[in-house]
Amino acid sequence: MRLFGSGEQQLPAPTEPQPLGVEINPDSAALYDEFAANRNFDQVYGLLRDEEITDPTIRQRAVTVLTAPHGYELPYPHSGQSLGHLLAIREEVNGQETTSLRKRVEERPELAAELAQGVLYWLDTTGGRVEGDLIDSRGEYQSAIRELLPVVDEETGDKLFAHYPINDIEPYWDFDRASGYRPLVNLLYDEGVPRKYKEAGLAKWFDVAEREESGAAQPRAEHERAAKNMAEFVQTWTFGERVDADVHTAVVSFLEDHIPAGDTYVDGFATGQVAQHITDEDTRFKFAWRHIAIGPQTEHSQFYIDNDHDRTLVEWLRDQAHARNDFTFDAKADTLVTKYESMLRDQEAAQAAEEDLQARLRGRP
C-alpha cells in the first residue's frame, strides 16, 4: 500500500505502527488480539480510557486504531478504524453528553498526550490520507489538532500546529460555498485555542496576502485571494457573539495598510458593526473614514445610519476629523444624520397610524 507522505518523499509504514514508541511485547500483543477480535470502535476507545489498562503494547495498539486514517490496513484485528469515528464518539462528561474530544480528555492529560502522539505519528507517516481510499481523513486531522491544542503541553501543541494548514486542502467553488481559509477561520473562532497559535496563523495569512498583493505570488484560485478572504472574515464574524477584538483589529489594520486608498472592502450595512469591534483608535478612524467619509462608488453599497450605534460612530468620526483639522466630512455627516432622523420620524408616524387603526377596529376612541 502506497501512502501520501507529508513531504515529497514517501515514508514506508512499519510492519506494526508504533505511535507511542513502545516495543511490541508478543504476549501483550496476543492478549490485545484476543480482546479486539470481535470488538467495535467504541469498545477500543473504552479500553484506552480505562485507567486500569496500563500495558504499553495494549495502549499503543488502541491509540493506533483510534487515530489512524480511514482505510489503513493494520496487521492485527481492528474495527474499521478512522479518526472521524473518534471525533464523533458521544460520552457523558460532568453530567452532560458531548462529542467534543477536548471535553472528553481535558481532565485526562495523559490520555490527551497519547492521542496527540497518535495523531502526530499518522500525519508524519501518511500525511493523514491513504492513497486510493475514498475517504480523505486530512480534514479530520485538522479537527483533531484544533481539539487537542488547548489540552496538551506546549511542546506537543507546537508539533501539532506545525501540521495545521491555514487554507482548505483543495480549491473548490460552487453556488453555496467556496474554498479559502476555513481551517484558519475555525481556529480564530475557537475561544479555547491558545493565543500563540492564533497569532502564528494570522502571521502566515498576512504573509500570503502581502505576497499576493505585491504580485510576488498568485492564489490557487482568484476566490482564494487572501485579502479578499480577510475582508469577508472581518464582516461575517461580527454578526455573531464570539468576536475576538484583538484578532479583529489586527486583520482590519492589515487591510487598511494593504487595500488601495479609495477602495472599500466591507458592505455599507456592516460598516458600523465592523467598526464597533476595532480596539485601536487610529485603525478605527482609518476604517471609518474609508467606508463612511469616502465610501464606495456604487449607491447600493453606501453606508447609511441604521441605528443609534451607527449615529454614534458618525459623530465620533466627525470629532476625530476635527481633531485632525479636517472638516471635509461635516456636510456628509449632517446629511447622514438628517436622513436617519427623517427615517425615525417616518417610523414613529407609521407606528402611530397603526395604533390608531387598531384602536378604531376595536371601537376605541
HUSULPE-V296451 format. One line per field, one symbol per residue. phi: phi as a letter, one per 20 degrees, with the letter a starting at -180 (. if undefined). burial: b if it has 24 or more other C-alpha atoms within 12 Angstrom, else e. A space follows every 50 residues. Layout:
phi=???
burial=???
This chain:
phi=.edfefcfeeefffgcgcfemeffegffffffgffegcdeffffffffff feedfgfffffffgffdffgnfeeebgbclfagffffdfebeclncfbdf fgffdfecgfffffffffgfgfffecmnbefnffdeeffffffffffegf ddffffgfffffeeeedfgcfbbbfebbfrcggffffffffefgfgffff ffgffffffffffenfbcffbffegfffffffffeffffdddeefffgff ffffffeceggnedccfgfdgffffgeeeefffffgffffedfemfeeff effcfdbffffffffffffffffdlddfegffffffffffffffffffff fffffffffffemdf
burial=eebbebeeeeeebeebbbbbeeebeeeebeebbeebeeeebbbbbbbbbe eeeebbbbbbbbbbbbbbbbbbbbebbbbbbbbbbbbebeeeeeeeeeeb bbbbbbeeeebbbbbbbbbbbbbbbbbbbbeeeeebbbbbbbbbbbbbbb bbeeebbebbbebbbbbbbeeeeeeeeebbbbbbbbbbbbeebbeebbbb bbeebbebbbebeeeeeebeeeebbbbbbbbbbbbbbbeeeebbbebbbb bbbbbbebbeeebbbbbbbbbbbbbbbbeeeebbbbbbbbbbbbbbeeee ebbbbbeeebbebbbbbbebeeeeeeeebeebbeebbeebeeeeeeeeee eeeeeeeeeeeeeee
